[in-house]
Structures are given as C-alpha cells and as structure tokens.
Amino acid sequence: MALNRCATAARLLSSAVHDVNNALQVISGTVELLESRPGLDEALAGALDRVKNQSARAASALGDVLVYTKAPLEESAPVNLRETAAHAVALRTFAARRSGVTMRLVADQSTPFVVRGSRAQIELALLNLLLNAEQSVVATRGTILVELLSDPEWITVRVIDDGKGIGIVPRERVFDRFVTSRPHEDAAGLGLWAARRIAEAYGGTLTLEEGAAGATFELKLPRESQKSKLGTQK
C-alpha cells in the first residue's frame, strides 16, 4: 500500500511539474515578446529581465525535481548546442552581472555543434552547471567561461570558473544526490546529479576535471552524425 501511494504521488508530482513548467514557458514567451517592443524604458526593461530570469530559475528547479522522480525524458531530436548554450548563458547573464560575475561563451560560429537529445533537458543541465559556477565565484566576483569544443565523435561543453574550487571530499561526491556545500535551505543538492543523469540519458558524460584552482565541469554528448540525420528523415 505504501509503495502504491509513493507511485501515485510520483505520478501526480510529475503531472504538476509539467503543468507549472508549461505555465512558466508561457510567461517566458510573453516576456520575450514584450522585450522586443521598441521604446521600452529602462525600469520596465529591467523588470522584464528579472521576470525572465526568475521564470528560468523556477523552471530549472522544477526540472531537477522531474529528473529526480525519474519521469521519462522527452523524445530526442537534433539540438544545436551552440544556440542552446547561448540561450542558457543569456538567461543567467543579468543575475550574474548584478552579482559582479563575468560570464562569457566561446564557440566557433562555423562549427555545427549538433547533438541529439531534448533541448529543454540539455539546457536544464547547462543551467545547473552555470548556477553551480556562479555560487563558486560570487564571493570573489569572478569569471565563468563556457567553451564549446568539437571532434569527429563528441561535442563538449566546458564550464570553467575561477572560484573557490570544490570543497567536497572525495570530489566525485558532487554528483551524488543531496550533496551540497551550501546551506540546505538554499539548495537541495540535486543540480549536478540531475545534469549528469541528463548527459547519460543521451549517451554522454559529465565529469569534473582535476585542477589547482576553481572548477571545470565537462559535459560531452555524441555528435549528431549525418548518417543518423538521414535515418530520421526516412
């Protein structure tokens, strides 16, 4: 009976998260339309930016919960990782700048950074990595670099910060559920765990590089091959 109640609760939670997330998407879309209107005064533009960032923050938190409940990941499709990373960085730029944090994206414009997966889920993973980096550098008003690399088999996103580094020992525990160096009222400790699970769901990896200072998280996803593209068109 207890297991049945847990299963029912998980299904209800998954449904509620989807409904709220859909509402947040409508809010974000409306904000983007308003932002595109000419002649916005500075105060209104700033308010719209705050609404957009808070909507993204709420969507990220809901996404973590959805991944934790092991709800099915969305059906995969080709994803332009450069565009996805640029959007994730744009969502966090205002909040980062307000905290004195510098964030920039480096990605070759001529390289096709195309992978296969769910854009929403992959963006969630990237947002979790950016939020983790922000928390590491906010005290020092540091820098976050998001770098995209490509080889014949893999597309790699490296999120590099010059913050205080990883204080959790052993370091691999940062990917465990409910593990966090922040006060538990501020974080559930699911962000990096969820990001790794999303990467693995699409055949990729998420690792933490060893380093003397700061932290470098490396997200790797299989490149979308021309062969698989042709196969999906049949």
For each residue, the residues with C-beta under 8 A, 3 or more apart:
1: 4 5
2: 5 6
3: 6 7
4: 1 7 8
5: 1 2 8 9
6: 2 3 9 10
7: 3 4 10 11
8: 4 5 11 12
9: 5 6 12 13
10: 6 7 13 14 69 70 71
11: 7 8 14 15
12: 8 9 15 16
13: 9 10 16 17 65 69
14: 10 11 17 18 66 69 71
15: 11 12 18 19
16: 12 13 19 20
17: 13 14 20 21 62 65 66 69 71
18: 14 15 21 22 66
19: 15 16 22 23
20: 16 17 23 24 58 62
21: 17 18 24 25 59 62 63 66
22: 18 19 25 26
23: 19 20 26 27
24: 20 21 27 28 55 58 59 62
25: 21 22 28 29 59
26: 22 23 29 30
27: 23 24 30 31 51 55
28: 24 25 31 32 52 55 56 59
29: 25 26 32 33
30: 26 27 33 34
31: 27 28 34 35 48 51 52 55
32: 28 29 35 36 52
33: 29 30 36 37
34: 30 31 37 40 48
35: 31 32 40 45 48 49 52
36: 32 33
37: 33 34 40
38:
39:
40: 34 35 37 44 45 48
41: 44 45
42: 45 46
43: 46 47
44: 40 41 47 48
45: 35 40 41 42 48 49
46: 42 43 49 50
47: 43 44 50 51
48: 31 34 35 40 44 45 51 52
49: 35 45 46 52 53 94
50: 46 47 53 54 94
51: 27 31 47 48 54 55
52: 28 31 32 35 48 49 55 56 91 94
53: 49 50 56 57 91 92 94 95
54: 50 51 57 58
55: 24 27 28 31 51 52 58 59
56: 28 52 53 59 60 91 92 127
57: 53 54 60 61
58: 20 24 54 55 61 62
59: 21 24 25 28 55 56 62 63 124
60: 56 57 63 64 124 127 128 131 191
61: 57 58 64 65
62: 17 20 21 24 58 59 65 66
63: 21 59 60 66 67 120 121 124 194
64: 60 61 67 68 124 128 188 190 191 194
65: 13 17 61 62 68 69 190
66: 14 17 18 21 62 63 69 71
67: 63 64 70 71 73 121 124 190 194 197 198
68: 64 65 177 190 193 194
69: 10 13 14 17 65 66
70: 10 67
71: 10 14 17 66 67
72:
73: 67 76 118 121 198 201 202
74: 118 120 121
75: 118
76: 73 116 117 118 202
77: 116 117 118 119
78: 114 115 116 224 229 232
79: 84 114 115 116 117 118 119 122 224
80: 83 84 112 113 114
81: 84 85 113 114 115 122 148 155 157 221
82: 85 86 107 109 111 113 148
83: 80 86 87
84: 79 80 81 87 88 119 122 123 126
85: 81 82 88 89 105 107 126 146 148 157
86: 82 83 89 90 105 107
87: 83 84 90 91 123
88: 84 85 91 92 123 126 127 130
89: 85 86 92 93 103 104 105 130 146
90: 86 87 93
91: 52 53 56 87 88 127
92: 53 56 88 89 95 96 103 127 130 131 134
93: 89 90 96 97 103
94: 49 50 52 53 97 98
95: 53 92 98 99 134
96: 92 93 99 101 102 103 134 144
97: 93 94 100 101 102 103
98: 94 95
99: 95 96 134 138 141
100: 97 138 141
101: 96 97 134 137 138 141 142 143 144
102: 96 97 142 143 144
103: 89 92 93 96 97 130 134 143 144 146
104: 89 143 144 145 146
105: 85 86 89 146 147 148
106: 145 146 147 148
107: 82 85 86 111 113 147 148
108: 111 148 150
109: 82
110:
111: 82 107 108 148 150
112: 80
113: 80 81 82 107 148 150 155
114: 78 79 80 81 155 223 224
115: 78 79 81 122 155 202 204 221 222 223 224
116: 76 77 78 79 202 221 222 224 228
117: 76 77 79 121 122 198 201 202 221
118: 73 74 75 76 77 79 121 122 202
119: 77 79 84 122 123
120: 63 74 123 124
121: 63 67 73 74 117 118 124 125 198 201 202
122: 79 81 84 115 117 118 119 125 126 198 202 221
123: 84 87 88 119 120 126 127
124: 59 60 63 64 67 120 121 127 128 194 195 198
125: 121 122 128 129 194 195 198 199 206 219
126: 84 85 88 122 123 129 130 146 157 159 195 219
127: 56 60 88 91 92 123 124 130 131
128: 60 64 124 125 131 132 191 192 194 195
129: 125 126 132 133 157 159 192 195 217 219
130: 88 89 92 103 126 127 133 134 144 146 159
131: 60 92 127 128 134 135 191
132: 128 129 135 136 159 191 192 217
133: 129 130 136 137 144 159 160 161 163 215 217
134: 92 95 96 99 101 103 130 131 137 138 144
135: 131 132 138 182
136: 132 133 142 161 163 164 165 214 215
137: 101 133 134 140 141 142 143 144 161 162 163 164 214
138: 99 100 101 134 135 141 142
139: 163 164
140: 137 162 163 164
141: 99 100 101 137 138
142: 101 102 136 137 138 161 162 163 214
143: 101 102 103 104 137 161 162
144: 96 101 102 103 104 130 133 134 137 159 160 161
145: 104 106 158 159 160 161
146: 85 89 103 104 105 106 126 130 157 158 159 160
147: 105 106 107 157 158 160
148: 81 82 85 105 106 107 108 111 113 155 156 157 158
149: 155 156 157 158
150: 108 111 113 154 155 156 223
151: 154 156 223
152: 223
153: 222 223
154: 150 151 204 220 221 222 223
155: 81 113 114 115 148 149 150 220 221 222 223
156: 148 149 150 151 218 219 220
157: 81 85 126 129 146 147 148 149 218 219 220
158: 145 146 147 148 149 216 217 218 219
159: 126 129 130 132 133 144 145 146 216 217 219
160: 133 144 145 146 147 214 215 216
161: 133 136 137 142 143 144 145 214 215 216
162: 137 140 142 143 213 214
163: 133 136 137 139 140 142 214 215
164: 136 137 139 140 167 214
165: 136 211 213 214 215
166: 171 174 181 208 215
167: 164 181
168: 171 173 174 179 181
169: 173
170: 173
171: 166 168 174 208 210
172: 175 208
173: 168 169 170 176 179
174: 166 168 171 179 192 208
175: 172 179 192 193 196 206 208
176: 173 179 189 193
177: 68 189 190 193
178: 188 189 190
179: 168 173 174 175 176 189 193
180: 184 187 188 189
181: 166 167 168
182: 135 186 187
183: 186 187
184: 180 187 188 189
185:
186: 182 183
187: 180 182 183 184 191
188: 64 178 180 184 191
189: 176 177 178 179 180 184 193
190: 64 65 67 68 177 178 193 194
191: 60 64 128 131 132 187 188 194 195
192: 128 129 132 174 175 195 196 206 217
193: 68 175 176 177 179 189 190 196 197
194: 63 64 67 68 124 125 128 190 191 197 198
195: 124 125 126 128 129 191 192 198 199 206 219
196: 175 192 193 199 200 205 206
197: 67 193 194 200 201
198: 67 73 117 121 122 124 125 194 195 201 202
199: 125 195 196 202 204 205 206 219 220 221
200: 196 197 203 204 205 206
201: 73 117 121 197 198
202: 73 76 115 116 117 118 121 122 198 199 221 222
203: 200 221 222
204: 115 154 199 200 219 220 221 222
205: 196 199 200 218 219 220
206: 125 175 192 195 196 199 200 217 218 219 220
207: 217 218 220
208: 166 171 172 174 175 215 216 217 218
209: 215 216 217 218
210: 171
211: 165 214 215 216
212:
213: 162 165
214: 136 137 142 160 161 162 163 164 165 211
215: 133 136 160 161 163 165 166 208 209 211
216: 158 159 160 161 208 209 211
217: 129 132 133 158 159 192 206 207 208 209
218: 156 157 158 205 206 207 208 209
219: 125 126 129 156 157 158 159 195 199 204 205 206
220: 154 155 156 157 199 204 205 206 207
221: 81 115 116 117 122 154 155 199 202 203 204
222: 115 116 153 154 155 202 203 204
223: 114 115 150 151 152 153 154 155
224: 78 79 114 115 116 228 229
225: 228 229
226: 229 230
227: 230 231
228: 116 224 225 231 232
229: 78 224 225 226 232 233
230: 226 227 233 234
231: 227 228 234
232: 78 228 229
233: 229 230
234: 230 231
